[in-house]
Amino acid sequence: MSHVIASVPSRTAEPCGPPAVSVSVPRRWSSLDSPVPGVALLARAPAAATSGFTPELVLHTTPVDAALPLAPWREEAVGALAAQLAAFEVEDADLVDLDGEPAAYLRFSHRLGGVDVVCDQWAWLRDGLGVTLTCTVARADYADYCDLFEEVAMTVRLVPRAAA
């Protein structure tokens, strides 16, 4: 499966403060920039996968106490996910380095409607900004999309804003 990646930066309204975030998404995927507060980008595949479920990517941003390290922030966030999602199960978790940037990786599954889905999620924390990229696909289609999801995660950039 070959995918061409196109850049879709998030909007940056402030000249200083938390970093700006950018990510590249597969060409032909539909995307919405800042569809709701806390969501910098929502992108969906142009068509449903073999299972009938349409894969999607969601880039979230949230303020985080600047004194809080990455691992405790993620432990708290995973606890919140477990409380919100039906049949939530962690399948893999690790601290990784993505292009020189420390990140937390989490693969988890849950039920969405009647579909068993798998999510690959990467999280970054810098200067009081927490960023998560969550890539969701039906379990039956995961093998077809896991490499693409990793390619997208490798394009996430947290760009420091210029000081005022």
VOPAGU-2260 file (C-alpha; in pm, 1 decimal, decimal comma):
REM VOPAGU-2260
SITE   aa  ch    i         X         Y         Z
SITE  MET   A    0       0,0       0,0       0,0
SITE  SER   A    1     161,8     324,4    -112,3
SITE  HIS   A    2      59,3     663,6      22,2
SITE  VAL   A    3     165,6    1012,2     -78,7
SITE  ILE   A    4     185,2    1257,0     209,0
SITE  ALA   A    5      84,3    1625,2     185,9
SITE  SER   A    6     147,8    1886,6     456,1
SITE  VAL   A    7    -144,4    2026,8     655,0
SITE  PRO   A    8     -22,8    2273,3     921,5
SITE  SER   A    9    -237,2    2370,3    1216,6
SITE  ARG   A   10    -340,0    2732,7    1251,5
SITE  THR   A   11    -126,5    2957,6    1467,9
SITE  ALA   A   12    -287,1    3276,8    1593,0
SITE  GLU   A   13     -44,8    3376,8    1867,0
SITE  PRO   A   14     308,6    3504,5    1796,9
SITE  CYS   A   15     449,4    3344,2    2114,9
SITE  GLY   A   16     350,0    3086,9    2373,1
SITE  PRO   A   17     309,1    2711,5    2330,7
SITE  PRO   A   18     454,1    2560,8    2014,6
SITE  ALA   A   19     261,8    2544,3    1689,1
SITE  VAL   A   20     188,0    2193,5    1560,5
SITE  SER   A   21     197,7    2058,8    1207,1
SITE  VAL   A   22     133,2    1714,6    1059,8
SITE  SER   A   23     122,8    1566,0     712,9
SITE  VAL   A   24    -174,8    1354,5     611,9
SITE  PRO   A   25    -227,8    1118,9     319,5
SITE  ARG   A   26    -325,4    1290,1      -1,9
SITE  ARG   A   27    -694,1    1248,7     -90,9
SITE  TRP   A   28    -791,5    1214,1     275,3
SITE  SER   A   29   -1049,1    1476,7     368,0
SITE  SER   A   30    -944,5    1700,5     654,0
SITE  LEU   A   31   -1088,9    1965,8     880,3
SITE  ASP   A   32    -861,1    2213,9    1054,1
SITE  SER   A   33    -972,7    2292,4    1412,2
SITE  PRO   A   34   -1322,8    2137,1    1383,7
SITE  VAL   A   35   -1382,2    2166,4    1761,7
SITE  PRO   A   36   -1184,9    2312,8    2052,9
SITE  GLY   A   37    -883,8    2095,6    2134,3
SITE  VAL   A   38    -881,6    1922,7    1794,8
SITE  ALA   A   39    -621,6    2074,4    1563,5
SITE  LEU   A   40    -699,2    1838,2    1275,3
SITE  LEU   A   41    -941,9    1561,4    1182,8
SITE  ALA   A   42    -867,1    1360,6     867,5
SITE  ARG   A   43   -1056,9    1068,1     716,7
SITE  ALA   A   44    -971,0     821,5     443,2
SITE  PRO   A   45   -1147,8     890,6     112,1
SITE  ALA   A   46   -1339,5     562,7     137,1
SITE  ALA   A   47   -1420,7     292,9     386,8
SITE  ALA   A   48   -1164,9      14,5     427,3
SITE  THR   A   49   -1242,0    -350,4     350,2
SITE  SER   A   50   -1424,7    -389,7     683,2
SITE  GLY   A   51   -1660,2    -101,1     601,5
SITE  PHE   A   52   -1508,0     129,0     866,9
SITE  THR   A   53   -1344,7     454,0     749,0
SITE  PRO   A   54    -998,7     505,9     902,0
SITE  GLU   A   55    -929,0     845,0    1060,5
SITE  LEU   A   56    -655,0    1056,5    1215,6
SITE  VAL   A   57    -718,6    1307,2    1494,9
SITE  LEU   A   58    -459,6    1555,5    1619,7
SITE  HIS   A   59    -551,0    1689,0    1966,5
SITE  THR   A   60    -382,9    1969,7    2157,6
SITE  THR   A   61    -434,2    2048,5    2523,6
SITE  PRO   A   62    -268,5    2266,0    2784,1
SITE  VAL   A   63     -68,3    2060,7    3034,6
SITE  ASP   A   64     104,6    2173,1    3353,4
SITE  ALA   A   65     457,2    2257,4    3231,2
SITE  ALA   A   66     603,0    2082,3    3538,3
SITE  LEU   A   67     436,4    1751,7    3449,7
SITE  PRO   A   68     664,1    1502,6    3269,1
SITE  LEU   A   69     547,9    1304,5    2964,4
SITE  ALA   A   70     500,2     963,5    3133,0
SITE  PRO   A   71     275,2    1079,7    3421,4
SITE  TRP   A   72      69,0    1294,3    3183,4
SITE  ARG   A   73      11,3     990,6    2960,0
SITE  GLU   A   74     -73,7     763,3    3254,8
SITE  GLU   A   75    -344,7    1008,6    3357,5
SITE  ALA   A   76    -473,8    1039,1    2999,8
SITE  VAL   A   77    -485,3     660,6    2951,3
SITE  GLY   A   78    -687,6     631,2    3272,1
SITE  ALA   A   79    -934,9     884,7    3133,7
SITE  LEU   A   80    -959,6     689,5    2805,1
SITE  ALA   A   81   -1025,6     367,0    2991,9
SITE  ALA   A   82   -1315,8     531,9    3173,9
SITE  GLN   A   83   -1468,5     671,3    2850,9
SITE  LEU   A   84   -1432,5     391,6    2594,9
SITE  ALA   A   85   -1623,5      62,3    2578,3
SITE  ALA   A   86   -1408,1    -253,2    2602,3
SITE  PHE   A   87   -1088,8     -43,8    2630,5
SITE  GLU   A   88    -771,0    -252,1    2629,6
SITE  VAL   A   89    -406,6    -144,3    2609,3
SITE  GLU   A   90    -219,4    -363,7    2360,1
SITE  ASP   A   91     120,4    -189,1    2357,8
SITE  ALA   A   92     279,8     111,7    2528,4
SITE  ASP   A   93     630,2     254,2    2501,8
SITE  LEU   A   94     833,3     572,4    2526,4
SITE  VAL   A   95     993,6     633,5    2186,4
SITE  ASP   A   96    1202,8     886,8    1999,2
SITE  LEU   A   97    1046,0    1018,9    1678,7
SITE  ASP   A   98    1295,3    1217,9    1476,0
SITE  GLY   A   99    1471,1    1344,0    1788,8
SITE  GLU   A  100    1149,7    1426,7    1975,8
SITE  PRO   A  101    1052,7    1216,1    2281,1
SITE  ALA   A  102     705,6    1069,3    2244,3
SITE  ALA   A  103     480,3     819,1    2416,6
SITE  TYR   A  104     331,7     546,4    2197,1
SITE  LEU   A  105      12,2     361,3    2283,8
SITE  ARG   A  106    -180,5     101,7    2086,5
SITE  PHE   A  107    -521,6      31,1    2230,4
SITE  SER   A  108    -849,3    -122,2    2123,0
SITE  HIS   A  109   -1209,9     -49,2    2205,9
SITE  ARG   A  110   -1559,1     -90,3    2065,9
SITE  LEU   A  111   -1703,6     190,9    1855,5
SITE  GLY   A  112   -2064,3     113,2    1782,2
SITE  GLY   A  113   -2049,5    -249,6    1679,5
SITE  VAL   A  114   -1693,1    -229,8    1546,3
SITE  ASP   A  115   -1376,7    -353,5    1719,6
SITE  VAL   A  116   -1126,6     -74,4    1647,3
SITE  VAL   A  117    -754,1     -40,1    1705,7
SITE  CYS   A  118    -591,3     296,5    1771,1
SITE  ASP   A  119    -227,0     388,6    1737,8
SITE  GLN   A  120    -161,3     696,6    1946,2
SITE  TRP   A  121     151,5     906,4    1981,3
SITE  ALA   A  122     184,9    1186,9    2234,5
SITE  TRP   A  123     428,4    1474,8    2270,6
SITE  LEU   A  124     466,8    1728,4    2549,7
SITE  ARG   A  125     649,8    2056,2    2514,5
SITE  ASP   A  126     628,5    2395,1    2684,8
SITE  GLY   A  127     290,7    2327,9    2846,6
SITE  LEU   A  128     129,8    2187,2    2532,1
SITE  GLY   A  129      21,9    1824,1    2511,0
SITE  VAL   A  130     -24,5    1689,2    2159,2
SITE  THR   A  131    -174,7    1352,2    2066,5
SITE  LEU   A  132    -213,4    1193,3    1726,5
SITE  THR   A  133    -471,2     914,8    1734,8
SITE  CYS   A  134    -508,4     693,1    1427,8
SITE  THR   A  135    -815,2     467,3    1428,3
SITE  VAL   A  136    -904,1     172,9    1207,0
SITE  ALA   A  137   -1113,8    -145,0    1233,7
SITE  ARG   A  138    -911,6    -433,0    1375,7
SITE  ALA   A  139    -967,8    -628,8    1053,3
SITE  ASP   A  140    -790,2    -352,5     856,5
SITE  TYR   A  141    -510,8    -269,5    1102,5
SITE  ALA   A  142    -234,7    -451,3     910,6
SITE  ASP   A  143    -318,9    -245,2     600,8
SITE  TYR   A  144    -286,0      87,5     784,4
SITE  CYS   A  145     -32,3      52,3    1068,5
SITE  ASP   A  146     267,1     152,3     851,0
SITE  LEU   A  147      79,5     452,8     714,6
SITE  PHE   A  148      -8,9     562,9    1067,6
SITE  GLU   A  149     357,9     546,2    1167,3
SITE  GLU   A  150     454,6     749,8     858,1
SITE  VAL   A  151     206,9    1018,9     959,8
SITE  ALA   A  152     334,2    1020,5    1319,6
SITE  MET   A  153     688,0    1077,0    1190,2
SITE  THR   A  154     570,9    1404,6    1031,2
SITE  VAL   A  155     434,0    1566,5    1348,5
SITE  ARG   A  156     632,9    1878,0    1432,9
SITE  LEU   A  157     609,9    2099,0    1739,4
SITE  VAL   A  158     752,0    2430,8    1621,7
SITE  PRO   A  159     852,6    2685,9    1885,9
SITE  ARG   A  160     684,6    3020,7    1837,8
SITE  ALA   A  161     901,2    3330,1    1819,6
SITE  ALA   A  162     941,2    3520,9    2144,3
SITE  ALA   A  163     752,5    3851,4    2159,4
